[in-house]
Amino acid sequence: MNIILRCLVIISLVASLFAIEALAMISEQTQQAATSLGAAGLGEVDFVAGSETLTDQSRAEIRNAVDEARRKGELDHVKVLAWSDQEYPAAKTSQSKANVALAKKRIESLKAFLKTDLKIKNVDGFNMAERPGKFKEFLNTKEARVKKTTEVAGAAPVQDSDTGLFGEKGQASKAVLMIFTKK
């Protein structure tokens, strides 16, 4: 009986560690995408499903990410990539208008917080519920470059099989803030 109890405790601890790591860490793929784009800082926000409201914890995490980037240099701009409650749409697919609108509201919420509370003037939003159109890809617009870089790095998974064993690579219901300093 004692051995069974010990095994259950060990299994519980290991499962807890995996869960904590999955929740607390920004994925390597997201870090790679941010580095590829030249970001000096990186933050990630979790949203409650269906909501665009920032929690107090999210606000604190954003402040920490911005403060860390400010220690590296003067801030230039922030790129906000916001997902709906679904992953980035696969090629030749699209999300519902409601999902596109939810991601847009999340961007607006984050922009308002960054501009009003943290006094960051230059904030670009990228709706990760939409793929860039062929014309934007052809012109290699900023939107197309950011989304392509994020997708290629694996930071914008398009299938559940790409999100990792515990969903730690998934971006549904999240937003990523890439913080850039002046050169």
C-alpha positions in Angstrom: 0.0 0.0 0.0 2.8 2.4 0.9 4.5 1.8 -2.5 1.3 2.5 -4.3 0.8 5.8 -2.5 4.4 6.8 -3.2 3.9 6.0 -6.9 0.7 8.1 -7.0 2.5 11.0 -5.4 5.4 10.8 -7.9 3.0 10.6 -10.8 1.0 13.6 -9.5 4.2 15.7 -9.1 5.5 14.9 -12.6 2.1 15.7 -14.1 2.0 19.0 -12.1 5.5 19.9 -13.4 4.4 19.3 -17.0 1.3 21.4 -16.5 3.2 24.3 -14.9 5.8 24.2 -17.6 3.2 24.2 -20.3 1.4 27.2 -18.7 4.3 29.3 -17.5 6.6 29.2 -20.5 6.4 30.9 -23.9 7.1 28.2 -26.4 10.4 27.8 -28.1 8.7 28.3 -31.5 7.2 31.7 -30.4 10.6 32.8 -29.1 12.2 31.8 -32.4 9.6 33.7 -34.4 10.1 36.8 -32.2 13.9 36.5 -32.6 13.5 36.1 -36.4 11.5 39.3 -36.5 14.1 41.2 -34.3 12.1 41.6 -31.1 13.9 42.6 -27.9 11.1 41.4 -25.6 8.3 38.9 -25.7 5.1 38.5 -23.7 2.1 36.2 -23.8 -1.4 36.7 -22.6 -4.1 34.1 -22.0 -7.7 35.0 -22.5 -10.8 33.4 -21.1 -12.6 31.7 -23.9 -15.0 34.1 -25.7 -13.5 37.2 -23.8 -11.3 40.1 -24.8 -10.9 41.3 -21.3 -7.4 41.5 -19.8 -7.1 40.0 -16.3 -5.0 41.6 -13.6 -2.5 38.8 -14.0 -2.3 39.5 -17.8 -1.7 43.2 -17.1 1.1 42.4 -14.7 2.7 40.0 -17.2 2.5 42.6 -19.9 4.1 45.2 -17.6 6.9 42.8 -16.7 7.6 42.0 -20.4 7.6 45.7 -21.3 9.8 46.6 -18.3 12.3 43.9 -19.3 12.5 45.2 -22.9 12.9 48.8 -21.6 16.0 47.7 -19.7 17.5 46.6 -23.1 16.8 50.0 -24.7 14.3 52.6 -25.7 11.1 51.1 -27.0 10.3 51.6 -30.6 7.1 49.6 -31.1 5.1 46.5 -30.2 3.5 43.9 -32.4 0.4 42.3 -31.0 -0.6 39.0 -32.5 -4.0 37.9 -31.2 -5.8 34.6 -31.8 -9.5 33.8 -31.5 -10.4 30.6 -29.5 -9.1 28.5 -32.4 -5.7 28.0 -33.9 -4.4 29.9 -36.9 -6.4 28.8 -40.0 -4.8 26.3 -42.3 -4.1 27.3 -45.9 -7.3 27.7 -48.0 -9.5 27.8 -44.9 -11.0 30.6 -42.8 -12.5 31.1 -39.4 -16.0 32.5 -38.7 -16.7 36.2 -38.7 -17.3 35.9 -34.9 -13.8 34.4 -34.4 -12.2 37.1 -36.6 -14.1 39.8 -34.6 -13.0 38.2 -31.2 -9.3 38.3 -32.2 -9.8 41.9 -33.4 -11.4 42.9 -30.0 -8.5 41.3 -28.2 -6.1 43.4 -30.3 -8.0 46.5 -29.5 -8.0 45.7 -25.8 -4.3 45.1 -25.8 -3.6 48.3 -27.8 -5.7 50.4 -25.4 -3.8 49.0 -22.4 -0.4 49.4 -24.0 -1.1 53.0 -25.2 -3.0 54.3 -22.2 -1.4 52.5 -19.2 2.1 51.9 -20.5 2.4 54.9 -22.8 3.6 53.0 -25.9 2.6 55.0 -28.9 3.4 52.6 -31.8 1.4 49.4 -31.6 0.7 47.2 -34.6 -2.0 44.5 -34.4 -2.1 41.2 -36.3 -5.3 39.2 -36.4 -4.3 35.6 -36.2 -7.8 34.4 -37.0 -7.2 35.5 -40.6 -4.6 34.5 -43.1 -3.1 37.2 -45.3 -4.6 37.3 -48.8 -2.7 36.4 -51.9 -2.2 40.0 -52.8 -0.6 40.8 -49.4 1.6 37.7 -49.8 2.6 38.9 -53.3 3.5 42.3 -52.0 5.2 40.8 -49.0 3.4 43.2 -46.7 4.3 43.6 -43.0 1.2 41.5 -42.1 2.2 38.7 -44.5 5.8 38.7 -43.3 4.8 38.5 -39.6 2.3 35.8 -40.1 4.5 33.7 -42.4 7.5 34.0 -40.0 5.2 33.0 -37.1 3.8 30.1 -39.0 7.1 28.8 -40.3 8.6 28.9 -36.8 5.8 26.7 -35.6 4.4 29.5 -33.4 1.1 29.6 -35.2 0.1 25.9 -35.4 -2.8 25.2 -37.7 -3.7 21.7 -36.5 -4.2 20.1 -33.1 -1.4 17.7 -33.8 1.0 20.7 -34.0 0.1 22.0 -30.6 2.2 19.6 -28.5 1.4 16.7 -26.1 -0.2 19.0 -23.5 -1.2 21.8 -25.9 1.7 23.9 -24.9 2.4 25.1 -28.4 -1.2 26.1 -29.0 -2.1 29.7 -29.4 -5.9 29.6 -29.3 -7.3 32.1 -26.8 -3.9 33.8 -26.5 -2.1 36.9 -27.7 1.7 37.4 -28.2 3.4 40.7 -27.7 6.7 41.2 -29.6 8.4 44.2 -28.1 11.0 46.1 -30.3 13.6 48.6 -29.1 15.2 51.4 -31.2 18.4 50.4 -33.0 
